[in-house]
Amino acid sequence: MKYSKTILLFTLLFSSLLFNCCNSEPDTSKKNLDEVILTDTSNFFYVDVKNYPAKNKTLPIGIFDSGTGGLTVMDAIVNYDGFNNESQIFDADGVLDFEKEYFIYLADQANMPYGNYPSLGKTDVLKEHILKDVQFLLGNKYYQSASDKEYETDKQPVKAIVIACNTATAYGIDDIENFFNKARLDVKVIGVINAGVKGAFENISQDEDCSIGVMATEGTVLSNGYVNAINNYKTASGYVGEIQTYQQAGVGLAGAIDGIINYISTSASGLRKEYVGPSLSSNQAKIDKNILNRYNFDWNNNKILFSGEKSNSAEIQLNSIENYIYYNIVSLLEQIKNTAAAKPLKTIILGCTHYPFYKNIFAQKLKELYDLKENDEYIYRNVMRKEIILVDPAENTAKELYEFLKENDLFNNDNINKSEFYISVPNVLNENVELDSLRNFTYEYKYGRDAGNIQEYVKRIPFNKTNLHPEAISMLKEKTPLIYQLIINFNQKNDKTKFLRINDLKLNL
């Protein structure tokens, strides 16, 4: 049975209250994940932190995200040329700064989108997912396939961790640092939010009045992570102009980019029961029927699913990434337009790692809206600059990572082609998990779980052609060719992926 997000939230809250009323004894079966990682030697999640090889320059760099979107951050890192590699001063020399480093990337695809957990009252579950991502990067365990009963133990630990996820940074970076302190682990963790804020202010003069837009997931918006970071940076850096911040929660956009069925289905031709993205009837992300011309959706090839007549639809569901982007940009501008004394929008932080894949679509839509007229009057021109700068936090993240390696003498002298790529999939051998027809977690199960039940809901396995959406593969090949080549190298040349080649699961050029 399908529930809306609102019904699901109230169901979860009511169940929690009923349970607490009827059970005065504490649930002693629930455990703290950090304690399990540090002390329970019999548990899958245990990591021997006492013998951890921290500050070892030969180790790889770990990167994680809730899905493949974090590959935009990795792409910015591997293509970064901001420093002279001989002198290590900030001066590009035509040589990639990280070409002698190698990386381990984790996409927690089974549990994404992370941005939904806080709005459903499941922040504690989200934090467990984040800490499990860290545990994977610190540890040596992985599976070759979802059906494997035994795990492999030849994965390298990491010397630094990049959180390539805005929601995970907002909700998890403090917990990760506290965990490292508790474990006495000297491992650097870098998040993308502060990097994005620095990038936004690079284009704003000290006394300028303007607005900064933040386009991010629901979870990131709810955290106010960017708002707080913007205010802190403005004060600390001595900006005296009035800086207004407007946030737009991109309901479903990250999920659509990763091909999650709750948000997009390329095979659909009519309204879908499992859909939870923006619609005419949505309470969380309502499409305003009165401004359909401003969205200017693409209705071709089932990119909009609707009932009734196109000119007067009873219901509308988005079914293309571009239409999700159109909806969210218009929603952001409507928010600014309807605010008294709003300052003109000058820059937008793409506060979700999935969004930079489509930076050109964002730019095209903004240009279209700048010139949009109704009744011979411009609709948005008075609340936006002609050239709006789109900030990808990944570039400043790359700079921070380089400076950390420099300051701690941790530069490697190895080969970037040794990089490895893992993705989480539902653990089909765990009888507690609930799967849909495509063998993904059901929406209700994914967001209905409780924290403290420490078990293997997912398995981390190598990227292969069965666990990456075809559109995601095409997107990686087109937009991040170096990353795509590194993934191919991992699939076709690494000893850890022999299973894929034997079973014809490898990715092909």
Rosetta blueprint (number, residue, H / E / L):
1 M L
2 K L
3 Y L
4 S L
5 K H
6 T H
7 I H
8 L H
9 L H
10 F H
11 T H
12 L H
13 L H
14 F H
15 S H
16 S H
17 L H
18 L H
19 F H
20 N H
21 C H
22 C H
23 N L
24 S L
25 E L
26 P L
27 D L
28 T L
29 S L
30 K L
31 K L
32 N L
33 L H
34 D H
35 E H
36 V H
37 I H
38 L H
39 T H
40 D L
41 T L
42 S L
43 N L
44 F L
45 F L
46 Y L
47 V L
48 D L
49 V H
50 K H
51 N H
52 Y L
53 P L
54 A L
55 K L
56 N L
57 K L
58 T L
59 L L
60 P L
61 I E
62 G E
63 I E
64 F E
65 D E
66 S L
67 G L
68 T H
69 G H
70 G H
71 L H
72 T H
73 V H
74 M H
75 D H
76 A H
77 I H
78 V H
79 N L
80 Y L
81 D L
82 G L
83 F L
84 N L
85 N L
86 E L
87 S L
88 Q L
89 I L
90 F L
91 D L
92 A L
93 D L
94 G L
95 V L
96 L L
97 D L
98 F L
99 E L
100 K L
101 E L
102 Y L
103 F E
104 I E
105 Y E
106 L E
107 A E
108 D L
109 Q H
110 A H
111 N H
112 M L
113 P L
114 Y L
115 G L
116 N H
117 Y H
118 P H
119 S H
120 L L
121 G L
122 K L
123 T H
124 D H
125 V H
126 L H
127 K H
128 E H
129 H H
130 I H
131 L H
132 K H
133 D H
134 V H
135 Q H
136 F H
137 L H
138 L H
139 G L
140 N L
141 K L
142 Y E
143 Y L
144 Q L
145 S L
146 A L
147 S L
148 D L
149 K L
150 E L
151 Y L
152 E E
153 T L
154 D L
155 K L
156 Q L
157 P L
158 V L
159 K L
160 A E
161 I E
162 V E
163 I E
164 A L
165 C L
166 N H
167 T H
168 A H
169 T H
170 A H
171 Y H
172 G H
173 I H
174 D H
175 D H
176 I H
177 E H
178 N H
179 F H
180 F H
181 N H
182 K H
183 A H
184 R L
185 L L
186 D L
187 V L
188 K E
189 V E
190 I E
191 G E
192 V L
193 I H
194 N H
195 A H
196 G H
197 V H
198 K H
199 G H
200 A H
201 F H
202 E L
203 N L
204 I L
205 S L
206 Q L
207 D L
208 E L
209 D L
210 C E
211 S E
212 I E
213 G E
214 V E
215 M E
216 A E
217 T L
218 E H
219 G H
220 T H
221 V H
222 L H
223 S H
224 N L
225 G H
226 Y H
227 V H
228 N H
229 A H
230 I H
231 N H
232 N H
233 Y H
234 K H
235 T H
236 A H
237 S L
238 G L
239 Y L
240 V L
241 G L
242 E L
243 I E
244 Q E
245 T E
246 Y E
247 Q E
248 Q E
249 A E
250 G L
251 V L
252 G L
253 L H
254 A H
255 G H
256 A H
257 I H
258 D L
259 G L
260 I L
261 I L
262 N L
263 Y L
264 I L
265 S L
266 T L
267 S L
268 A L
269 S L
270 G L
271 L L
272 R L
273 K L
274 E L
275 Y L
276 V L
277 G L
278 P L
279 S E
280 L L
281 S L
282 S L
283 N L
284 Q L
285 A L
286 K E
287 I L
288 D L
289 K H
290 N H
291 I H
292 L H
293 N H
294 R H
295 Y H
296 N L
297 F L
298 D L
299 W L
300 N H
301 N H
302 N H
303 K L
304 I E
305 L E
306 F E
307 S E
308 G E
309 E E
310 K L
311 S L
312 N E
313 S E
314 A E
315 E E
316 I E
317 Q E
318 L E
319 N L
320 S L
321 I H
322 E H
323 N H
324 Y H
325 I H
326 Y H
327 Y H
328 N H
329 I H
330 V H
331 S H
332 L H
333 L H
334 E H
335 Q H
336 I H
337 K H
338 N L
339 T L
340 A L
341 A L
342 A L
343 K L
344 P L
345 L E
346 K E
347 T E
348 I E
349 I E
350 L E
351 G E
352 C L
353 T L
354 H L
355 Y H
356 P H
357 F H
358 Y H
359 K H
360 N H
361 I H
362 F H
363 A H
364 Q H
365 K H
366 L H
367 K H
368 E H
369 L H
370 Y H
371 D L
372 L L
373 K E
374 E E
375 N L
376 D L
377 E E
378 Y E
379 I L
380 Y L
381 R H
382 N H
383 V H
384 M E
385 R E
386 K E
387 E E
388 I E
389 I E
390 L E
391 V E
392 D L
393 P L
394 A H
395 E H
396 N H
397 T H
398 A H
399 K H
400 E H
401 L H
402 Y H
403 E H
404 F H
405 L H
406 K H
407 E H
408 N L
409 D L
410 L L
411 F L
412 N L
413 N L
414 D L
415 N L
416 I H
417 N H
418 K H
419 S L
420 E E
421 F E
422 Y E
423 I E
424 S E
425 V E
426 P E
427 N L
428 V L
429 L L
430 N L
431 E L
432 N L
433 V L
434 E L
435 L E
436 D L
437 S L
438 L L
439 R L
440 N L
441 F E
442 T L
443 Y H
444 E H
445 Y H
446 K H
447 Y H
448 G H
449 R L
450 D L
451 A L
452 G L
453 N L
454 I L
455 Q L
456 E L
457 Y L
458 V E
459 K E
460 R E
461 I E
462 P E
463 F L
464 N L
465 K L
466 T L
467 N L
468 L L
469 H L
470 P H
471 E H
472 A H
473 I H
474 S H
475 M H
476 L H
477 K H
478 E H
479 K H
480 T L
481 P H
482 L H
483 I H
484 Y H
485 Q H
486 L H
487 I H
488 I H
489 N H
490 F H
491 N H
492 Q H
493 K H
494 N L
495 D H
496 K H
497 T H
498 K H
499 F H
500 L H
501 R H
502 I H
503 N L
504 D L
505 L L
506 K L
507 L L
508 N L
509 L L
